[in-house]
Amino acid sequence: MQAKSAIGFMILMGERPDAFTYNALIDRHCLQKEMNEAMKVFNLMVTRGCLPDIVTYTSLIHGWCMIKNINKAMHLLNEMVNAGFVPDVVTWTTLIGGFCRVGRPLAAKELFFSMHKHGQMPNLQTCAVILDGLCKCQLLSEATSLFELMEKSGLDLNIVIYNIMLDGMWAAGEVNRASKLFSSLPAKGLQIHLYTYNIMVKGLCKQGLIDEAEDLLTNMAENGCPPNYSTYNVFVQGLLIKKDSLRSMKYLQIMTDKGFSVDATTTELIINYLSTNQGDSAFREFLFPKR
């Protein structure tokens, strides 16, 4: 049932939909990226004399950001402010994410620094969104400057923030900086999660540092964080790219013993290796043993 029909049915039954009801319907349409329907409900809400609130506007802003229409999102922000509402940290974080999504991270950074002028302070989610946006747009220096400012400000940064920076450093080929930051985590009182290890293994493999990646893989289990399906796939991919068939066979066997399957990327690399190294009979026999 369309939202407008649902509301019409409620009115027909003598019920008067409240802001909670309208907001729920608007949010549903926004999450499904049905912004025309969401705006129809919003207009109906206003027409029926039910005043929108901060939740209404934030949901709509989020919806427009999801489909990369940042102009509509900013229009709603202005409308929201003119209506007397003060955007909260969720609204600001949503807009910052929206600007990053459309490839405008520097504009997002400006919004980040303007929050305090509007009586709001960034939370950890806001920090994560802006750092991730800068890193994904290859602006590591901007991200690093902001990250260092966050550290100096006394913010209690969590492992999610450090994961974002590690990922950004590896993407930029900053091997030493990534390794140094990773090594500093225990001293900061942070528990290294499986996701953090996977970032490191992937980064080391991407840089061709297979031995270092293997050492880390070994240390993971010793540190109470055994490698998972993703860790092994990423590592085997690194081995295949380096044409290290002996270790590829070793770790493919470990994966089989642990009940882990190869993913699409590993499968593609195996096929490519076989096609370009047809003389490697040992690897072929390992994959296709004679019965």
C-alpha positions in Angstrom: 0.0 0.0 0.0 1.4 3.4 -1.0 2.0 5.8 1.9 -0.5 8.3 0.7 -3.1 5.5 0.4 -2.3 4.3 3.9 -2.7 7.8 5.4 -5.9 8.3 3.4 -7.2 5.0 4.9 -6.4 6.2 8.4 -8.3 9.5 7.8 -11.2 7.6 6.4 -11.3 5.5 9.6 -11.5 8.7 11.6 -7.9 8.7 12.8 -5.6 11.7 12.6 -2.1 10.7 11.6 0.6 12.3 13.8 4.2 13.3 13.1 5.4 9.9 14.2 3.2 8.2 11.6 4.2 10.6 8.8 7.9 10.4 9.7 7.8 6.6 9.7 6.4 6.6 6.2 8.8 9.3 4.9 11.7 7.4 6.4 10.6 4.1 4.7 10.5 5.8 1.3 13.8 7.6 1.9 15.6 4.3 2.8 14.2 2.8 -0.4 15.4 5.9 -2.4 11.8 6.7 -3.4 12.2 10.4 -2.9 9.2 11.5 -5.0 7.0 9.4 -2.8 8.7 10.7 0.3 8.1 14.3 -0.8 4.4 13.5 -1.5 4.0 12.3 2.1 5.9 15.4 3.3 3.6 17.8 1.3 0.5 15.9 2.5 1.8 16.2 6.1 2.1 20.0 5.8 -1.3 20.3 3.9 -3.1 18.3 6.7 -1.7 20.7 9.3 0.8 18.3 10.9 4.0 20.2 11.5 7.3 18.6 10.4 10.0 18.2 13.0 13.7 17.7 13.0 13.3 14.0 12.3 11.2 14.7 9.2 13.8 17.0 7.7 16.8 14.8 8.6 15.1 11.8 7.0 14.5 13.7 3.8 18.0 15.1 3.8 19.4 11.6 4.2 17.2 10.4 1.3 18.4 13.1 -1.1 22.0 12.5 0.0 21.6 8.8 -0.8 20.7 9.5 -4.4 23.4 12.1 -4.6 21.1 15.1 -5.0 23.0 17.4 -2.6 21.2 20.5 -3.9 17.9 19.2 -2.7 19.4 18.2 0.6 20.9 21.7 1.1 17.5 23.3 0.2 15.8 21.3 2.9 18.5 22.3 5.4 17.8 25.9 4.7 14.0 25.3 4.9 14.6 23.5 8.2 16.6 26.4 9.6 14.0 29.0 8.4 11.3 26.9 10.1 13.1 27.5 13.4 14.8 24.1 13.8 18.4 23.7 14.8 20.1 20.9 12.9 21.5 18.3 15.3 24.7 16.2 14.9 22.8 13.6 13.0 21.7 16.1 10.4 25.2 17.5 10.0 26.8 14.1 9.8 24.2 13.1 7.1 25.1 16.2 5.0 28.8 15.7 5.4 28.4 12.2 4.2 26.3 13.5 1.3 29.0 15.8 0.1 31.6 13.0 0.3 29.3 10.8 -1.6 29.2 13.2 -4.6 32.9 13.7 -4.6 33.0 17.0 -2.7 35.0 16.1 0.4 36.5 19.6 0.8 33.0 21.1 1.0 32.2 18.4 3.5 35.3 19.4 5.5 34.0 23.0 5.6 30.7 21.8 7.0 32.5 19.8 9.6 34.3 22.9 10.8 31.2 25.1 10.7 29.2 22.8 13.0 30.3 24.5 16.2 29.0 27.8 14.9 25.6 26.2 14.9 25.9 24.9 18.4 26.9 21.4 17.5 30.0 19.3 18.0 31.1 16.4 15.8 30.7 13.0 17.4 32.8 9.9 16.5 30.4 9.0 13.6 30.9 12.5 12.1 34.7 12.1 12.4 34.5 8.7 10.8 32.4 10.0 7.9 34.6 13.0 7.1 37.9 11.0 7.4 36.5 8.2 5.2 35.3 10.7 2.6 38.7 12.4 2.4 40.6 9.1 2.2 38.4 7.7 -0.5 38.8 10.8 -2.6 42.6 10.4 -2.4 43.1 13.4 0.0 45.2 11.6 2.6 47.1 14.7 3.6 43.9 16.5 4.4 42.6 13.4 6.3 45.9 13.1 8.2 45.9 16.7 9.3 42.3 16.4 10.5 43.0 13.1 12.2 46.0 14.6 14.0 43.8 17.5 15.1 41.3 15.0 16.5 44.0 13.2 18.4 45.3 16.4 19.9 41.9 17.7 20.9 41.5 14.8 23.3 38.7 13.0 21.5 38.4 9.4 22.6 39.0 8.0 19.1 37.9 4.3 18.6 39.3 1.6 16.4 36.9 2.5 13.6 38.7 5.8 13.1 42.1 4.1 13.1 40.8 1.5 10.6 39.8 4.3 8.2 43.2 5.9 8.5 45.0 2.6 8.0 42.9 1.9 4.9 43.6 5.3 3.5 47.3 5.0 4.1 47.5 1.6 2.4 45.5 2.9 -0.6 48.0 5.7 -0.9 50.9 3.3 -0.7 52.1 4.8 2.6 53.7 1.5 3.9 55.8 3.0 6.7 53.1 5.3 8.0 50.5 2.5 8.0 52.9 0.1 9.8 53.8 2.7 12.4 50.2 3.6 13.1 49.2 -0.1 13.4 52.1 -0.7 15.8 50.9 2.2 18.0 47.4 0.9 18.6 48.1 -1.3 21.7 49.8 1.7 23.5 46.7 3.7 22.8 44.6 1.1 24.7 42.9 -0.1 21.6 42.1 -3.7 20.9 43.1 -4.8 17.4 40.0 -6.3 15.7 39.9 -8.9 12.9 38.9 -6.1 10.5 42.1 -4.2 11.4 44.2 -7.2 10.7 42.5 -7.8 7.4 43.3 -4.2 6.3 46.9 -4.8 7.2 47.2 -8.1 5.4 45.5 -6.7 2.3 47.7 -3.6 2.3 50.9 -5.7 2.7 49.9 -8.0 -0.1 49.0 -5.1 -2.4 52.5 -3.7 -1.8 54.0 -7.1 -2.6 55.2 -7.6 1.0 54.1 -11.2 1.2 56.5 -12.4 3.9 55.4 -9.6 6.2 51.8 -10.4 5.5 52.5 -14.1 6.3 54.2 -13.1 9.6 51.1 -11.0 10.5 48.8 -13.9 9.6 50.8 -16.2 12.0 50.6 -13.6 14.8 46.9 -13.2 14.5 46.1 -16.6 15.9 48.7 -16.1 18.7 47.0 -12.8 19.6 43.6 -14.5 19.9 42.3 -13.2 16.6 42.5 -16.1 14.1 42.3 -15.3 10.4 38.9 -15.7 8.8 37.6 -16.4 5.3 38.4 -12.9 4.1 42.0 -12.9 5.5 42.9 -16.2 3.8 41.4 -15.1 0.5 43.2 -11.8 0.5 46.5 -13.5 1.4 46.2 -16.2 -1.3 45.4 -13.5 -3.8 48.7 -11.9 -2.9 50.5 -15.2 -3.4 48.9 -15.8 -6.8 49.8 -12.3 -8.0 53.4 -13.0 -7.0 53.1 -16.4 -8.7 54.1 -18.2 -5.5 52.3 -21.5 -6.2 53.9 -23.5 -3.4 52.6 -21.2 -0.7 49.3 -20.8 -2.6 48.8 -24.6 -2.4 49.7 -24.6 1.3 47.2 -21.9 2.2 44.5 -23.2 -0.1 44.8 -26.5 1.8 44.6 -24.7 5.1 41.4 -23.0 3.8 39.9 -26.3 2.8 40.8 -27.8 6.2 39.1 -24.9 8.0 36.0 -25.1 5.7 36.7 -21.8 4.0 35.9 -21.5 0.3 37.6 -19.3 -2.3 35.8 -16.1 -3.3 35.3 -14.8 -6.8 38.5 -12.8 -6.9 40.6 -15.7 -5.8 38.9 -18.0 -8.3 39.6 -15.5 -11.1 43.3 -15.3 -10.1 43.6 -19.1 -10.0 42.2 -19.4 -13.5 44.5 -16.6 -14.7 47.5 -18.4 -13.1 46.6 -21.7 -14.7 46.2 -20.1 -18.2 49.6 -18.3 -18.0 51.5 -21.1 -16.2 50.4 -24.2 -18.0 53.7 -25.9 -17.1 53.0 -25.8 -13.4 51.7 -29.4 -13.2 52.0 -29.5 -9.4 49.6 -26.7 -8.9 47.2 -28.2 -11.5 47.3 -31.6 -9.9 46.7 -30.0 -6.5 43.6 -28.4 -7.7 42.4 -31.3 -9.8 43.8 -34.5 -8.2 43.5 -37.7 -10.1 41.1 -40.2 -8.7 
